[in-house]
Amino acid sequence: MFNKFTILNQNVKVSSLNIRSSWRVAWGKVDLIREEVTWRDKKLAIITPERKAIAISPSQRFVIIGDLWLGNKVELLQKLGLEPSKFLGNDSEIIARAWEKWGLECLSLLKGMFALAVWDRDKQILYCVRDCSGARTLYYTTNNNNNICWIAPKLRTLTPYRSQEPDLVALRDYLATAFVPGERTLWRDIKEVRPGTVIQFPQGKITSYWKLQENIQAADKPLAWHGQKLRYVLNRVVREYLPPQQPVGVFLSGGLDSSCITALVAKFHDAPVHTYSIHFGSESPNELEFSSLVANHCQTQHHILEITFKDMWECLPETMAYLDNPIGDPLTVPNLLLGRLLMALNIKFKGADHILTKVNNLTQAEGLLGLSPLFDQRIVQLSMTIPPIYKLSVTQEKAVLKQAVADILPQVIIDRPKSGMMVPVQRGFRHYWQQEARNLLLNRRGEISPYLNRNVIRKWLNYQGDTWGRYGIKLWLLTSLEVWLQENK
């Protein structure tokens, strides 16, 4: 969602970027801190560029700071006995009141995206909390330099408080999956709070307040029944996500997922709906036929952005600077450029560690609020109750979602098989980035040089040595890693 429309096609050098630090919390011997502290207690210090980000409960017992967005704030205010139309506070203040009334139990009531630090002044306990789907991130140091643990929602913010040593297990995992799964980060002494998890200090106790568990229900009911139930939840979630009387933008690939969200937004929203699709020039295949069909069907204001091979290479450093952990998905750069134009395994790991963090970091970089309705906790939870035969079968994929939105999408979108957005990195390395890639990846002083065999990389650059011939994606994976390490030292 956005508040202005501009398209910038600038060649920005990362060294000129002013990437502002996020808020950070120090727990421990905070009297040793020499930085300018925004709020301080005996064992806690908060440093933030925005003082209004701090909320204190009515009794003054609980102090909250967070990176958050709540979709069900009206419902929460009603449960708290407050009149939504008269409440002038922000989302942090709602959570401060909820925590005072219900304690940890309030977490089951929160629907949205959040990474929180909650300080109990009476018990001197710090709670670090992350939302169920992992849309927001939260990191903490484990080296305890000067007996202080630092917590922040952005990995880059913790740079002054960590060592330069990479976590080699995380590096291996990145090379295997194109992102860093689990609690590890690429830095040895920083860990990530997992989705649906609370960590308490000083005990270091880790508890899960929400778990992704299969709970099949109504297995005897037909597909139409489950589709109707899913549609009801989709309608509710999308309505909550829409800002009244403000324009919204939807990333529209032409696939089922983005198409159904586009259709629902167009159905319920009372302000302009803009859709955005990308392509990589006339040399590469695209899905503009399908995205344009959906945009026309839903009567949105449609925009098409061509991303050149020059854009892909020149914007990669800036993109990596905004990501907490490296992500080897070639769609990272298009996500940033789209943001600029706007101004169970997959859910647990790829959603929290890859898709959601990628979209949120790169839209936040352009001052946008990026929302992912299909990863809403209520939809995820409902999906775990649906019989597997209606979600994935030999004959039809996403049958229940197709059933749920069949009445609002063209039949050709419902019937088309999943294809995925293909970024032409194979062509890029062969015809456009060959020399730049050699200079970057074969440099003896490069960041990846101590860990990877340059002879293997040299073969890949010559398009040799891989049985499957996936040279482009492998080289992009390594290029993203090298650039990320350079920009996050």
C-alpha positions as CSV (number, residue, x, y, z in Angstrom):
1,M,0.0,0.0,0.0
2,F,1.3,3.4,-0.8
3,N,0.7,7.1,-0.5
4,K,2.3,8.4,-3.7
5,F,3.2,7.3,-7.2
6,T,6.6,7.9,-8.7
7,I,8.9,5.9,-10.9
8,L,12.6,6.3,-10.4
9,N,15.1,4.6,-12.6
10,Q,18.3,5.8,-10.8
11,N,21.7,4.3,-10.7
12,V,22.1,4.5,-6.9
13,K,25.4,3.6,-5.3
14,V,25.0,1.9,-2.0
15,S,27.8,4.0,-0.5
16,S,25.5,7.0,-0.9
17,L,22.5,5.4,0.7
18,N,21.4,6.7,4.1
19,I,19.9,3.6,5.6
20,R,18.6,4.7,9.0
21,S,19.1,2.3,11.9
22,S,15.9,0.9,13.4
23,W,15.1,1.0,17.1
24,R,17.2,-1.2,19.3
25,V,17.0,-2.4,22.9
26,A,19.9,-3.2,25.3
27,W,19.4,-5.6,28.2
28,G,21.9,-6.1,31.0
29,K,24.5,-3.7,32.3
30,V,23.1,-0.7,30.5
31,D,24.9,1.8,32.6
32,L,28.0,1.0,30.4
33,I,26.2,2.4,27.3
34,R,27.6,5.6,26.0
35,E,25.1,6.2,23.3
36,E,22.2,8.6,23.5
37,V,19.4,6.6,25.2
38,T,15.8,7.4,24.5
39,W,14.3,5.5,27.5
40,R,16.2,3.8,30.4
41,D,15.5,1.5,33.4
42,K,17.9,-0.3,35.7
43,K,18.6,-3.1,33.2
44,L,17.1,-1.9,30.0
45,A,17.8,0.9,27.5
46,I,15.9,1.8,24.4
47,I,17.5,3.7,21.5
48,T,15.1,4.8,18.8
49,P,14.9,7.6,16.2
50,E,11.2,8.0,16.9
51,R,10.3,8.4,20.6
52,K,6.6,7.9,19.7
53,A,7.4,4.3,18.9
54,I,7.6,3.7,22.7
55,A,4.3,2.9,24.5
56,I,3.8,2.6,28.2
57,S,0.8,0.9,29.7
58,P,-1.7,2.9,31.9
59,S,-0.2,1.6,35.1
60,Q,3.3,2.4,33.9
61,R,4.4,-1.2,34.5
62,F,4.9,-2.3,30.9
63,V,7.0,-0.6,28.2
64,I,6.5,-1.6,24.6
65,I,8.5,-0.9,21.5
66,G,7.9,-2.6,18.2
67,D,7.8,-2.8,14.5
68,L,4.1,-3.6,14.0
69,W,0.9,-3.4,12.1
70,L,-2.4,-4.7,13.5
71,G,-5.3,-5.7,11.2
72,N,-7.8,-6.3,13.9
73,K,-7.3,-3.1,15.9
74,V,-11.1,-2.4,16.0
75,E,-11.8,-5.8,17.5
76,L,-9.0,-5.4,20.1
77,L,-10.2,-1.9,21.2
78,Q,-13.7,-3.3,21.7
79,K,-12.3,-6.2,23.8
80,L,-10.4,-3.6,25.8
81,G,-13.6,-1.6,26.4
82,L,-12.5,1.3,24.3
83,E,-14.5,3.2,21.6
84,P,-12.5,2.7,18.3
85,S,-13.7,6.0,16.9
86,K,-12.4,7.9,19.9
87,F,-9.1,6.1,20.4
88,L,-6.2,8.3,19.2
89,G,-3.3,6.1,20.1
90,N,-1.2,3.9,17.8
91,D,-0.9,0.2,17.5
92,S,1.9,0.0,20.2
93,E,-0.4,1.6,22.7
94,I,-3.1,-1.0,22.0
95,I,-0.6,-3.8,22.7
96,A,0.6,-2.0,25.8
97,R,-3.0,-2.0,27.1
98,A,-3.7,-5.6,26.0
99,W,-0.5,-6.8,27.7
100,E,-1.4,-5.1,30.9
101,K,-4.9,-6.7,30.9
102,W,-4.1,-10.2,29.6
103,G,-0.3,-10.6,29.8
104,L,1.2,-13.2,27.4
105,E,-2.3,-14.4,26.6
106,C,-2.9,-11.3,24.6
107,L,-0.7,-12.7,21.8
108,S,-3.4,-15.1,20.7
109,L,-5.6,-12.1,20.0
110,L,-3.2,-10.2,17.8
111,K,-3.8,-10.5,14.1
112,G,-1.1,-8.7,12.0
113,M,2.6,-8.3,11.7
114,F,4.8,-7.5,14.6
115,A,8.2,-7.7,16.2
116,L,8.0,-6.5,19.8
117,A,10.2,-6.0,22.9
118,V,8.1,-5.8,26.1
119,W,9.7,-4.8,29.4
120,D,8.0,-5.7,32.7
121,R,9.3,-3.0,35.1
122,D,8.0,-4.9,38.2
123,K,9.5,-8.3,37.5
124,Q,12.5,-7.0,35.4
125,I,11.7,-9.4,32.6
126,L,12.2,-8.6,28.9
127,Y,9.9,-10.4,26.4
128,C,10.9,-10.5,22.7
129,V,8.0,-11.5,20.5
130,R,7.5,-12.2,16.8
131,D,4.2,-12.6,14.9
132,C,2.9,-16.0,13.8
133,S,3.7,-15.9,10.1
134,G,7.1,-14.2,10.5
135,A,6.2,-11.1,8.5
136,R,8.3,-9.0,10.8
137,T,11.8,-9.9,11.9
138,L,13.6,-9.7,15.3
139,Y,17.2,-10.4,16.1
140,Y,19.4,-10.6,19.2
141,T,23.1,-10.9,20.0
142,T,24.5,-14.0,21.7
143,N,28.0,-12.8,22.4
144,N,26.9,-10.6,25.4
145,N,29.8,-8.2,25.0
146,N,30.1,-6.1,28.2
147,N,27.3,-8.2,29.6
148,I,24.8,-6.6,27.3
149,C,22.3,-8.3,24.9
150,W,21.2,-6.2,22.0
151,I,17.8,-6.7,20.3
152,A,16.6,-5.1,17.0
153,P,14.1,-5.7,14.2
154,K,16.9,-5.2,11.5
155,L,20.0,-7.2,11.4
156,R,22.0,-4.2,10.1
157,T,21.2,-2.2,13.2
158,L,23.2,-4.8,15.3
159,T,26.4,-4.3,13.2
160,P,28.3,-2.4,15.9
161,Y,27.6,-5.1,18.5
162,R,28.7,-8.3,16.7
163,S,31.9,-9.9,15.4
164,Q,32.8,-10.2,11.7
165,E,32.8,-14.0,11.8
166,P,30.2,-15.7,9.6
167,D,28.2,-18.7,10.7
168,L,29.4,-21.4,8.4
169,V,26.4,-23.6,8.9
170,A,24.1,-20.7,7.9
171,L,26.4,-20.1,4.9
172,R,26.0,-23.8,3.9
173,D,22.2,-23.5,4.3
174,Y,22.0,-20.4,2.2
175,L,23.9,-22.2,-0.6
176,A,21.5,-25.1,-0.4
177,T,18.2,-23.1,-0.2
178,A,18.9,-19.6,-1.5
179,F,18.0,-18.1,2.0
180,V,19.0,-18.7,5.6
181,P,16.3,-20.9,7.3
182,G,15.7,-21.2,11.1
183,E,17.1,-19.1,13.9
184,R,20.6,-18.8,12.5
185,T,21.8,-15.7,10.6
186,L,24.9,-15.3,8.5
187,W,26.7,-13.8,11.5
188,R,27.8,-16.3,14.1
189,D,26.8,-14.3,17.2
190,I,23.3,-13.1,16.1
191,K,20.2,-15.2,16.2
192,E,16.7,-14.6,14.9
193,V,13.5,-14.9,17.0
194,R,11.4,-17.5,15.3
195,P,7.8,-16.9,14.2
196,G,5.1,-17.4,16.9
197,T,7.8,-17.4,19.6
198,V,8.6,-15.5,22.8
199,I,12.1,-15.3,24.3
200,Q,12.3,-14.1,27.9
201,F,15.4,-12.5,29.5
202,P,17.2,-13.1,31.8
203,Q,16.2,-16.7,31.8
204,G,16.6,-17.1,28.0
205,K,13.5,-19.2,28.0
206,I,12.0,-19.8,24.6
207,T,8.3,-20.6,24.3
208,S,5.9,-20.9,21.3
209,Y,2.6,-19.2,21.7
210,W,1.5,-20.5,18.2
211,K,2.5,-23.5,16.2
212,L,1.7,-24.6,12.7
213,Q,-0.1,-27.9,13.1
214,E,-2.2,-30.0,10.8
215,N,-5.8,-30.3,12.2
216,I,-7.9,-31.8,9.4
217,Q,-11.6,-31.1,9.9
218,A,-14.8,-31.9,8.0
219,A,-13.0,-34.4,5.8
220,D,-16.5,-35.7,4.7
221,K,-17.4,-32.3,3.3
222,P,-17.1,-31.6,-0.4
223,L,-14.7,-29.2,-2.1
224,A,-17.4,-26.6,-2.5
225,W,-18.0,-26.5,1.3
226,H,-14.3,-25.9,2.0
227,G,-14.0,-23.4,-0.8
228,Q,-16.9,-21.4,0.7
229,K,-15.3,-21.4,4.1
230,L,-12.0,-20.2,2.7
231,R,-13.7,-17.5,0.7
232,Y,-15.4,-16.2,3.9
233,V,-12.0,-15.8,5.7
234,L,-10.4,-14.3,2.6
235,N,-13.2,-11.7,2.4
236,R,-12.7,-10.8,6.0
237,V,-8.9,-10.5,5.9
238,V,-8.8,-8.5,2.7
239,R,-11.4,-6.0,4.0
240,E,-9.3,-5.5,7.2
241,Y,-6.2,-4.9,5.2
242,L,-7.6,-2.2,3.1
243,P,-7.1,1.5,4.2
244,P,-10.3,3.5,3.9
245,Q,-10.4,5.9,1.0
246,Q,-6.7,5.5,0.2
247,P,-5.2,4.1,-3.1
248,V,-3.7,0.7,-2.9
249,G,-1.3,-1.2,-5.2
250,V,-1.2,-5.0,-5.9
251,F,1.8,-6.9,-7.3
252,L,0.1,-8.8,-10.1
253,S,1.9,-11.6,-11.8
254,G,-1.1,-13.2,-13.5
255,G,-0.9,-16.3,-11.4
256,L,-3.7,-17.5,-9.2
257,D,-2.5,-16.1,-5.9
258,S,-1.9,-12.5,-7.0
259,S,-5.0,-12.6,-9.2
260,C,-7.4,-13.6,-6.5
261,I,-6.0,-10.9,-4.2
262,T,-6.4,-8.3,-7.0
263,A,-10.0,-9.4,-7.6
264,L,-10.9,-9.2,-3.9
265,V,-9.3,-5.8,-3.4
266,A,-11.1,-4.5,-6.5
267,K,-14.4,-5.9,-5.2
268,F,-14.2,-4.3,-1.7
269,H,-12.1,-1.2,-2.0
270,D,-13.6,2.3,-2.3
271,A,-10.6,4.0,-3.7
272,P,-8.3,3.6,-6.7
273,V,-6.7,0.1,-7.1
274,H,-3.4,0.1,-9.0
275,T,-1.9,-3.2,-10.3
276,Y,1.8,-3.6,-11.2
277,S,3.3,-6.2,-13.5
278,I,6.9,-6.7,-14.7
279,H,8.7,-8.1,-17.7
280,F,12.3,-8.4,-18.7
281,G,12.2,-7.2,-22.3
282,S,11.3,-8.7,-25.6
283,E,14.0,-11.3,-25.5
284,S,12.5,-13.0,-22.5
285,P,9.1,-14.8,-22.0
286,N,6.5,-13.0,-19.8
287,E,3.1,-13.4,-18.3
288,L,1.7,-10.0,-19.4
289,E,-1.1,-11.6,-21.3
290,F,-2.5,-13.1,-18.1
291,S,-1.8,-10.1,-15.8
292,S,-3.4,-7.7,-18.3
293,L,-6.4,-10.0,-18.6
294,V,-6.9,-9.9,-14.8
295,A,-6.4,-6.1,-14.6
296,N,-8.9,-5.6,-17.3
297,H,-11.4,-8.0,-15.7
298,C,-11.1,-6.2,-12.3
299,Q,-10.9,-2.8,-13.9
300,T,-7.8,-1.7,-12.1
301,Q,-5.4,1.0,-13.2
302,H,-2.7,-1.2,-14.6
303,H,1.1,-0.4,-14.8
304,I,3.8,-2.4,-16.6
305,L,7.4,-2.1,-15.6
306,E,10.2,-3.3,-17.9
307,I,13.3,-4.3,-15.9
308,T,16.4,-4.4,-18.0
309,F,19.5,-6.5,-17.4
310,K,21.3,-3.2,-16.6
311,D,18.7,-2.5,-13.9
312,M,19.1,-6.0,-12.4
313,W,22.9,-5.7,-12.0
314,E,23.1,-2.0,-10.9
315,C,20.3,-2.3,-8.4
316,L,21.6,-5.5,-6.8
317,P,23.9,-3.7,-4.2
318,E,21.1,-1.5,-3.0
319,T,18.7,-4.4,-2.8
320,M,21.2,-6.5,-0.7
321,A,21.8,-3.5,1.6
322,Y,18.1,-3.5,2.6
323,L,17.9,-7.3,3.2
324,D,18.6,-8.6,6.7
325,N,19.9,-12.0,5.5
326,P,21.0,-12.6,1.9
327,I,18.3,-14.0,-0.4
328,G,19.4,-15.6,-3.6
329,D,16.0,-15.3,-5.3
330,P,16.5,-13.2,-8.5
331,L,13.1,-11.5,-7.8
332,T,14.7,-9.5,-5.0
333,V,15.7,-6.7,-7.4
334,P,12.3,-6.6,-9.2
335,N,10.6,-6.4,-5.7
336,L,12.6,-3.3,-4.9
337,L,11.9,-1.7,-8.3
338,L,8.2,-2.4,-7.9
339,G,8.3,-0.8,-4.5
340,R,10.0,2.2,-6.0
341,L,7.3,2.4,-8.7
342,L,4.6,2.3,-6.0
343,M,6.5,4.3,-3.5
344,A,3.6,-26.4,6.2
345,L,7.3,-26.2,5.0
346,N,6.8,-23.3,2.7
347,I,4.8,-21.5,5.4
348,K,7.1,-22.2,8.2
349,F,10.5,-21.5,6.5
350,K,10.1,-20.1,3.0
351,G,7.3,-17.7,4.1
352,A,9.1,-16.4,7.3
353,D,12.7,-16.5,6.0
354,H,12.2,-15.7,2.3
355,I,9.0,-14.4,0.8
356,L,7.6,-12.3,3.6
357,T,10.8,-10.8,4.8
358,K,11.9,-10.1,1.2
359,V,8.7,-8.2,0.4
360,N,8.5,-6.4,3.7
361,N,12.1,-5.2,3.8
362,L,12.1,-4.0,0.2
363,T,8.7,-2.2,0.4
364,Q,9.7,-0.6,3.7
365,A,12.8,0.7,2.0
366,E,10.6,2.8,-0.2
367,G,8.3,4.0,2.6
368,L,5.5,1.5,1.8
369,L,3.5,-0.9,3.9
370,G,3.6,-4.3,2.2
371,L,0.9,-6.7,3.2
372,S,0.6,-10.4,2.3
373,P,-3.0,-11.5,2.9
374,L,-2.5,-15.1,2.0
375,F,0.0,-15.4,4.8
376,D,-2.5,-14.0,7.4
377,Q,-2.5,-16.2,10.5
378,R,-6.2,-17.0,10.1
379,I,-5.8,-18.2,6.5
380,V,-2.7,-20.2,7.4
381,Q,-4.6,-21.8,10.3
382,L,-7.6,-22.6,8.1
383,S,-5.4,-24.1,5.5
384,M,-4.2,-26.7,8.0
385,T,-7.8,-27.9,8.6
386,I,-8.5,-28.5,4.9
387,P,-8.1,-32.1,3.6
388,P,-4.8,-32.4,1.6
389,I,-6.7,-33.7,-1.5
390,Y,-8.2,-30.3,-1.9
391,K,-4.9,-28.5,-1.6
392,L,-2.6,-30.5,-3.8
393,S,-3.4,-33.6,-5.8
394,V,-2.1,-35.2,-9.0
395,T,-4.8,-33.7,-11.1
396,Q,-5.2,-30.2,-9.7
397,E,-3.2,-27.8,-7.6
398,K,-4.8,-25.3,-5.2
399,A,-8.2,-26.8,-5.9
400,V,-9.8,-25.2,-2.8
401,L,-8.4,-21.7,-3.6
402,K,-9.7,-22.0,-7.1
403,Q,-13.1,-23.1,-5.8
404,A,-13.1,-20.1,-3.4
405,V,-12.5,-17.4,-6.0
406,A,-14.0,-19.0,-9.2
407,D,-16.8,-16.4,-9.4
408,I,-14.5,-13.4,-9.4
409,L,-11.7,-14.4,-11.9
410,P,-11.6,-15.3,-15.6
411,Q,-11.8,-19.0,-16.2
412,V,-8.5,-19.0,-18.0
413,I,-6.8,-17.9,-14.8
414,I,-8.5,-20.6,-12.8
415,D,-7.5,-23.3,-15.3
416,R,-3.9,-22.3,-16.0
417,P,-1.2,-24.4,-14.3
418,K,1.3,-22.8,-11.9
419,S,4.4,-21.6,-13.7
420,G,6.2,-19.2,-11.4
421,M,7.9,-15.9,-12.3
422,M,11.0,-16.7,-14.3
423,V,13.8,-14.1,-14.1
424,P,16.2,-14.5,-17.1
425,V,19.5,-14.7,-15.1
426,Q,20.8,-17.4,-17.4
427,R,20.7,-15.0,-20.3
428,G,22.0,-12.2,-18.1
429,F,25.2,-14.0,-17.1
430,R,25.8,-15.3,-20.6
431,H,25.3,-12.1,-22.5
432,Y,25.3,-9.0,-20.2
433,W,27.1,-9.6,-16.9
434,Q,29.9,-11.9,-17.8
435,Q,32.9,-9.6,-17.1
436,E,31.4,-8.0,-14.1
437,A,30.6,-11.4,-12.6
438,R,34.1,-12.6,-13.2
439,N,35.6,-9.6,-11.5
440,L,33.3,-10.0,-8.6
441,L,33.3,-13.8,-8.0
442,L,36.9,-14.7,-8.9
443,N,38.5,-11.9,-6.9
444,R,40.9,-13.4,-4.4
445,R,40.1,-10.6,-1.9
446,G,36.3,-11.2,-2.3
447,E,34.2,-11.9,0.8
448,I,33.3,-15.4,-0.4
449,S,36.9,-16.3,-1.5
450,P,37.9,-18.0,1.8
451,Y,34.9,-20.3,1.7
452,L,34.3,-21.3,-2.0
453,N,36.4,-23.0,-4.7
454,R,37.1,-20.5,-7.4
455,N,37.8,-23.3,-9.9
456,V,34.2,-24.5,-9.6
457,I,32.9,-20.9,-10.0
458,R,35.1,-20.4,-13.0
459,K,33.6,-23.5,-14.7
460,W,30.1,-22.2,-13.9
461,L,31.0,-18.8,-15.5
462,N,32.0,-20.8,-18.6
463,Y,28.7,-22.7,-18.4
464,Q,30.4,-26.0,-17.6
465,G,30.3,-28.6,-14.8
466,D,26.6,-28.6,-13.9
467,T,24.6,-31.7,-15.0
468,W,21.3,-29.7,-14.8
469,G,22.7,-26.6,-16.5
470,R,21.4,-24.2,-13.9
471,Y,24.3,-21.8,-14.2
472,G,22.3,-18.6,-14.1
473,I,20.6,-19.3,-10.8
474,K,23.8,-20.6,-9.1
475,L,25.8,-17.6,-10.2
476,W,23.1,-15.2,-9.0
477,L,23.1,-17.0,-5.7
478,L,26.8,-16.4,-5.3
479,T,26.6,-12.8,-6.6
480,S,23.9,-12.0,-4.1
481,L,26.0,-13.5,-1.3
482,E,29.1,-11.6,-2.3
483,V,27.3,-8.3,-2.6
484,W,25.4,-8.8,0.6
485,L,28.6,-9.5,2.6
486,Q,30.3,-6.4,1.1
487,E,27.3,-4.2,2.0
488,N,26.9,-5.6,5.5
489,K,30.5,-5.7,6.8
